Amino acid sequence: MKKKLDIGTVAGLTLGVVSIFGSFVLEGGSVGALMLIPAMVIVFGGTFGAAMIGTSMKNFMGIGKLIKMALFPPEFDVKGAIERIVKFSTIARKDGLLALEKELDSVDNPFMKKILRFAIDGTDPEILRSLAETEVINAGQRHAKSSSIFQKMGGYSPTMGIIGTVMGLIATLAAAGEDPNLLIHHIASAFIATLWGVFMANVVWLPISDKLRHVHGEENLFMEIIVEGILSIQVGEIPSVIKAKLNSMLPSSQQEAT
């Protein structure tokens, strides 16, 4: 399956970073002042630690792959799948369902290949639909589990930022001297943890969760079209009806362009 860099993800992240930190610089701040190591350790370490507690180590160690998926999401050629299914229906209507066995080697999508194989082997349509829907549901559950990790991290991160700020204020007030300017400086530094917590939650973790759900939605539509198309071939529907049915499952804007 083809994958390419998602421009929207990169552009959105860049815009978010530039807008937030750029505005801070325009107001006279220094980006270097925000790179407070203790605050960042509390936010990142605390968030990752909470995520490890909330899920298995195996799932947590897979977040790198999930981030890569958000940056390089798989492309689901829905229109290409519809065209291929219509082609298969034409062959099946002319030469019979068994004639599609010669087309199996040309099918590169594992799910389509599996469902088509079941249809060719004469699996009862109701059983075939049940098998296919079970696989679609299982895929959805896997995606939901993946996106939930980042959703939870989006909830943990601001809290860790608040913890870092409270700890910073406690240390600042405990060591407060007679110089009010020094006290103000330390208080400002204490709030950097909150900044990082809120920033990571709303610009990184939660958007990644949304991106993964978006990818799942596209894959779910792709799989449902395959199921409906192959089941329609199996019951002998004519190619034009199959094409119209599958096109109706697409968003209206894509239907007009199909």
C-alpha positions as CSV (number, residue, x, y, z in Angstrom):
1,M,0.0,0.0,0.0
2,K,1.3,3.4,-1.0
3,K,2.4,5.9,1.7
4,K,3.5,9.4,1.3
5,L,4.2,12.4,3.5
6,D,1.0,14.1,4.6
7,I,1.4,17.7,3.8
8,G,-1.5,18.7,6.0
9,T,0.0,17.2,9.1
10,V,3.4,18.8,8.5
11,A,1.9,22.2,7.5
12,G,-0.4,22.1,10.5
13,L,2.3,21.3,13.0
14,T,4.6,23.9,11.5
15,L,1.8,26.5,11.6
16,G,1.1,25.7,15.2
17,V,4.7,25.9,16.3
18,V,5.4,29.1,14.4
19,S,2.2,30.8,15.5
20,I,2.7,30.0,19.2
21,F,6.4,30.5,19.6
22,G,6.6,33.2,17.0
23,S,4.0,35.3,18.8
24,F,6.0,34.8,22.0
25,V,9.1,36.1,20.3
26,L,7.2,39.1,18.8
27,E,6.1,40.0,22.3
28,G,9.8,40.2,23.4
29,G,10.3,36.7,24.7
30,S,13.2,34.4,24.0
31,V,12.6,30.8,22.8
32,G,15.7,29.8,24.8
33,A,13.9,30.8,28.0
34,L,11.3,28.2,27.3
35,M,13.8,25.4,27.1
36,L,13.7,24.8,30.8
37,I,15.0,21.2,31.2
38,P,13.4,20.4,34.6
39,A,10.0,21.5,33.3
40,M,10.3,19.5,30.1
41,V,11.4,16.4,32.0
42,I,8.3,16.6,34.3
43,V,5.9,17.1,31.4
44,F,7.4,14.5,29.0
45,G,8.5,12.0,31.6
46,G,5.3,12.3,33.5
47,T,3.2,11.9,30.4
48,F,5.1,8.9,29.1
49,G,5.0,7.3,32.5
50,A,1.3,7.7,32.9
51,A,0.8,6.3,29.3
52,M,2.9,3.3,30.2
53,I,0.7,2.7,33.3
54,G,-2.5,3.1,31.3
55,T,-1.6,0.6,28.6
56,S,0.8,-2.3,28.0
57,M,4.5,-1.7,27.4
58,K,4.1,-3.3,23.9
59,N,1.5,-0.8,22.9
60,F,3.5,2.1,24.3
61,M,6.6,1.1,22.5
62,G,4.6,1.2,19.2
63,I,3.9,4.9,19.4
64,G,6.8,5.6,17.1
65,K,5.2,3.6,14.4
66,L,1.9,5.4,15.0
67,I,3.5,8.8,14.8
68,K,5.1,7.7,11.5
69,M,1.6,6.6,10.3
70,A,0.2,10.0,11.1
71,L,3.0,11.6,9.1
72,F,2.9,9.0,6.3
73,P,-0.7,7.7,6.2
74,P,-1.5,4.8,3.9
75,E,-3.4,5.8,0.7
76,F,-6.6,3.9,0.1
77,D,-7.4,4.0,-3.6
78,V,-11.2,3.7,-3.2
79,K,-12.0,4.7,-6.8
80,G,-9.4,2.2,-8.1
81,A,-11.1,-0.5,-5.9
82,I,-14.5,0.3,-7.4
83,E,-13.1,0.1,-10.9
84,R,-11.5,-3.2,-10.2
85,I,-14.7,-4.6,-8.6
86,V,-16.7,-3.5,-11.6
87,K,-14.2,-5.2,-13.9
88,F,-14.5,-8.4,-11.8
89,S,-18.3,-8.3,-12.0
90,T,-18.1,-8.0,-15.8
91,I,-15.9,-11.1,-16.0
92,A,-18.0,-13.0,-13.6
93,R,-21.2,-12.2,-15.4
94,K,-19.7,-13.3,-18.7
95,D,-17.6,-16.3,-17.7
96,G,-18.8,-17.2,-14.2
97,L,-17.5,-16.6,-10.7
98,L,-14.8,-19.2,-11.1
99,A,-13.2,-17.2,-13.9
100,L,-12.1,-14.7,-11.3
101,E,-9.6,-17.2,-9.9
102,K,-7.2,-16.1,-12.7
103,E,-7.5,-12.5,-11.4
104,L,-6.4,-13.3,-7.8
105,D,-2.7,-12.9,-8.5
106,S,-3.3,-9.3,-9.7
107,V,-5.0,-8.3,-6.5
108,D,-2.4,-6.6,-4.2
109,N,-4.7,-5.7,-1.3
110,P,-4.8,-8.7,1.2
111,F,-8.3,-8.0,2.4
112,M,-9.8,-7.8,-1.1
113,K,-7.9,-11.0,-2.1
114,K,-9.2,-12.9,1.0
115,I,-12.8,-11.9,0.5
116,L,-12.7,-12.6,-3.3
117,R,-11.1,-16.0,-2.6
118,F,-14.0,-16.9,-0.2
119,A,-16.5,-15.8,-2.8
120,I,-14.9,-17.9,-5.5
121,D,-14.8,-20.9,-3.2
122,G,-18.6,-20.7,-2.9
123,T,-18.9,-19.4,0.7
124,D,-22.5,-18.7,1.6
125,P,-23.1,-14.9,1.2
126,E,-24.4,-14.5,4.8
127,I,-21.3,-16.3,6.2
128,L,-19.0,-14.3,3.9
129,R,-20.6,-11.0,5.1
130,S,-20.2,-12.1,8.7
131,L,-16.6,-13.0,8.3
132,A,-15.8,-9.7,6.5
133,E,-17.7,-7.6,9.0
134,T,-15.8,-9.3,11.8
135,E,-12.5,-8.4,10.2
136,V,-13.7,-4.8,9.7
137,I,-14.8,-4.6,13.4
138,N,-11.4,-6.0,14.6
139,A,-9.5,-3.5,12.4
140,G,-11.6,-0.7,14.0
141,Q,-10.8,-1.9,17.5
142,R,-7.1,-2.0,16.8
143,H,-7.2,1.6,15.4
144,A,-9.3,2.8,18.4
145,K,-6.7,1.3,20.7
146,S,-3.9,3.1,18.9
147,S,-5.6,6.5,18.8
148,S,-6.7,6.2,22.4
149,I,-3.0,6.2,23.6
150,F,-2.5,9.7,22.2
151,Q,-5.9,10.8,23.4
152,K,-4.9,9.8,26.9
153,M,-1.5,11.5,26.6
154,G,-3.4,14.6,25.5
155,G,-5.2,14.4,28.9
156,Y,-2.1,13.6,31.0
157,S,0.1,16.3,29.5
158,P,-1.6,19.5,30.8
159,T,-1.9,17.9,34.2
160,M,1.8,17.1,34.3
161,G,2.4,20.7,33.3
162,I,0.3,21.9,36.3
163,I,2.2,19.6,38.6
164,G,5.5,21.0,37.2
165,T,4.3,24.6,37.8
166,V,3.1,23.8,41.3
167,M,6.4,22.2,42.1
168,G,8.3,25.2,40.7
169,L,6.2,27.7,42.7
170,I,6.8,25.7,45.9
171,A,10.5,25.7,45.3
172,T,10.5,29.4,44.4
173,L,8.5,30.6,47.4
174,A,10.5,28.4,49.7
175,A,13.7,29.9,48.5
176,A,12.3,33.5,48.2
177,G,14.7,36.2,49.3
178,E,14.4,39.9,49.6
179,D,14.8,40.6,45.9
180,P,11.3,40.8,44.3
181,N,12.7,40.8,40.8
182,L,14.4,37.5,41.3
183,L,11.1,36.1,42.7
184,I,9.2,37.3,39.7
185,H,11.8,35.6,37.4
186,H,11.4,32.3,39.2
187,I,7.6,32.5,39.1
188,A,7.7,33.1,35.3
189,S,10.0,30.0,34.9
190,A,7.6,27.9,37.0
191,F,4.8,28.5,34.5
192,I,6.9,27.1,31.6
193,A,5.9,23.5,32.6
194,T,2.2,24.4,32.1
195,L,3.1,25.9,28.7
196,W,4.8,22.7,27.6
197,G,2.0,20.5,28.9
198,V,-0.8,22.4,27.1
199,F,1.3,22.8,24.0
200,M,2.1,19.1,23.6
201,A,-1.5,18.1,24.3
202,N,-3.2,20.5,21.8
203,V,-0.6,20.7,19.0
204,V,0.9,17.2,19.1
205,W,-0.9,14.4,21.1
206,L,-4.6,15.2,20.4
207,P,-4.1,16.0,16.7
208,I,-2.2,12.7,16.2
209,S,-5.1,10.9,17.8
210,D,-7.5,12.7,15.5
211,K,-5.3,11.9,12.5
212,L,-5.3,8.2,13.3
213,R,-9.1,8.2,13.6
214,H,-9.2,9.8,10.2
215,V,-7.0,7.2,8.7
216,H,-9.2,4.5,10.3
217,G,-12.3,6.1,8.8
218,E,-10.8,6.0,5.3
219,E,-9.7,2.3,5.8
220,N,-13.1,1.4,7.1
221,L,-14.8,2.9,4.0
222,F,-12.4,1.1,1.8
223,M,-13.1,-2.2,3.4
224,E,-16.8,-1.8,3.4
225,I,-16.8,-1.0,-0.3
226,I,-14.8,-4.1,-1.0
227,V,-17.2,-6.2,1.0
228,E,-20.3,-4.8,-0.6
229,G,-18.8,-5.0,-4.1
230,I,-17.7,-8.7,-3.8
231,L,-21.0,-9.7,-2.2
232,S,-22.8,-8.0,-5.1
233,I,-20.6,-9.9,-7.6
234,Q,-21.4,-13.2,-5.8
235,V,-25.2,-12.7,-6.0
236,G,-24.9,-11.8,-9.7
237,E,-25.8,-8.1,-9.8
238,I,-25.1,-6.3,-13.1
239,P,-21.9,-4.2,-13.3
240,S,-23.7,-0.9,-13.7
241,V,-25.8,-1.5,-10.6
242,I,-22.7,-2.5,-8.6
243,K,-20.9,0.7,-9.7
244,A,-23.8,2.9,-8.8
245,K,-24.2,1.2,-5.4
246,L,-20.5,1.5,-4.5
247,N,-20.3,5.1,-5.7
248,S,-23.2,6.0,-3.5
249,M,-21.1,5.0,-0.5
250,L,-18.6,7.7,-1.3
251,P,-18.9,11.3,0.0
252,S,-21.0,13.4,-2.4
253,S,-18.1,15.4,-3.7
254,Q,-16.3,12.2,-4.7
255,Q,-19.4,10.8,-6.3
256,E,-19.6,13.8,-8.6
257,A,-16.0,13.4,-9.6
258,T,-16.4,9.6,-10.2
